[in-house]
Amino acid sequence: MSQAANEREDFWVITRPVGEGSALTAADVTTSAIALGDSAFRYLSASANPIGSIARRQFRTGEIIENTALEPIGRVAVNQELSLSVRSVDMPAELEAGDLVSLFHLHDSRNQEAPTPPVRILSSVFISSIDRQSSNFGGEVALTVSINRLDVTNLLAATTSGRVVVIRLNG
């Protein structure tokens, strides 16, 4: 009986944060031997292939993939990943991959122009990755976000003038 309770099977596990609506890639998942007992039927066995499936919800690193958490392969991905250059002072220092943020556009006033109020570009934006290595030299951080493909042009337009400010969502 003890041996049956500790029997391990291979299941798919998330290796890095994945945003809702994103297609899973080989870098997002790995298999791991896990003892799940009677609840094993709820999770995606290693015999299935999740690559190309669409995440129905946000995933954190280390999560075992539930069978109901993925859309079938062949569905069109809702989200696309976009890399932005953001000033390190325009985002929280403790921001991590997997966090949700709001993005605001600040127009830089020039030649005595009247200041314009900040404009919210997007809310509940999923942070896919952060590269702070270049921030030591120029103060810029490479921020990769996963956003709805319909919002890509609005976000790109906001980067053409002024700057993008990142606000971390809490709660």
N, C-alpha and C positions, 0 to 999 in steps of 0.2 A: 504494500500500500504506500509506504514511504517513497519507494522508487518511482511509482506512478505519479505521485504528487510533484516530484522534482524532475520529471522528464522535460527536457528542453526541446523546443522546435525553433526553426528559423522563421523570423518575421521581418518585415520591412520597418526600418526606423529612420526618422528624419535626422540629417546630419548638420543642417543649418536652418535658420528661420526661413519660412516660406509664407508668402502672403496669399490671402484668399483670392481666388481667380487666376493664380499663376499655374503654369504647366510645370510639372515635376521634371527635373533633369537628373542625369546619373550622379551629378555632384550633390544633389539634395537628399539622396537616400542611400542606405546600406542595409545589409541583412545582419541580424544578430540572433544568437541562440538564447531564447527566453523561455522560462517556465511560467505559463499562463493558466495551466490547469483547465478547469471547466469554461473559462471565459475565452479560450483560444479562438473560438469560432467568430468572435467579434472583430478580430484583427486580420490584416492582410498577410497571408502566408507568403513565404519566399518563392513558392511555386508560381505566384502571380507576378506580373510585371507592371509596376506603377508608373514607369517612365512615360511621359507624354500625357498622363492623366492630369486633370485640373483640380486644384485644391478647392474644396467647398468651404473651407474655413482657414484661418491662420494657424500655422504650425510652429511650435518652438523646437529647438534642438533637443534631441533625445526622445521625442514622442514616438510611440509605436503607432503606426498608421491603422486607423479603424477602417473597416470595409466601407462604411457609409460616408467617409470623409472625402472621397474622391469622385469626380465625374469621369465617365468613361473616356477612353482614348478616342480621339477623333473630334471631340467638341472643340470649338474655337476658344482659345484662351481669352479671358476678359481683360486681364492685366498685362502690361508690358513693363519691362524694366528700363529705367532711364537714369543716366548718370549726370549729376549736377556738380558744378564747382561752387562751393559755398564758403564764405569767409568763416574762419574758425570762431570769431567773436559773434557770429550771427546764428550760432546753434549751441545748445547746452553741451558742456564738456562731458557729461556722463551719458550722453546719448549712445545707444547700442543698436546693433542689428536686431531686428524683431520688434523694436519700439514703434508706436504709432505717433505721428506728428501732424501738425497743421503747417502749411506753407503760406507765407505772406510775401507780397511784393512791396518793396519800399522804393519809391522813385527818388533818385538823387536830385535835389534842387540845385540849379546852376544859375549864375548871373542874376541874382536877386529874384528868382522865380518864387512865387508863393508856394509854401509847402503843401503837398497833397497827402491826404491820409493814407495809411497802409491799406492794402487790398488783400483780402483772403483769397488765395488761389485755390487751395484744396484743403480738405480736412480728412482725418483718419487715413493718412498716407503711411504705408508700411515701409520701414527702412530695411532694405535687403542687405546692404553692406556699407561700411564706412572705412575709408582709407585716410588716416590722419598723418601718414608719413611725410607727405609734402607740406603739411602745415607748419613744420619747423622752419621752413625757408621762406615761403611766400604768404603764409597765413591762410592758405586755401585748403579745403578738405574736399575730397571726392566722395560724394554721397550718392549711393544708388538706391532709388526708390522704385517700388512697384505700384503703378497707378493704372486706373482704367484706361484702356487704349483711346477712348474718346476724349480724355483730358490731356493727352500728350501735347497737342498743339498749343493749348492754353498755357501750360507750364513752360514750354519752350519760348513762347512769346514773352513771358514774364522775365526771362533771363536775358533778353536783348538790351534792356536798359535798366538801370537801378540795380537792386540786389534782392536775393531771396533770403528770407529769415525763417528759421526753423523753430517751431514752438512744440515742445514735448507735451503730449497729452497724458494727464494723470487721472486715473479712475475711470 
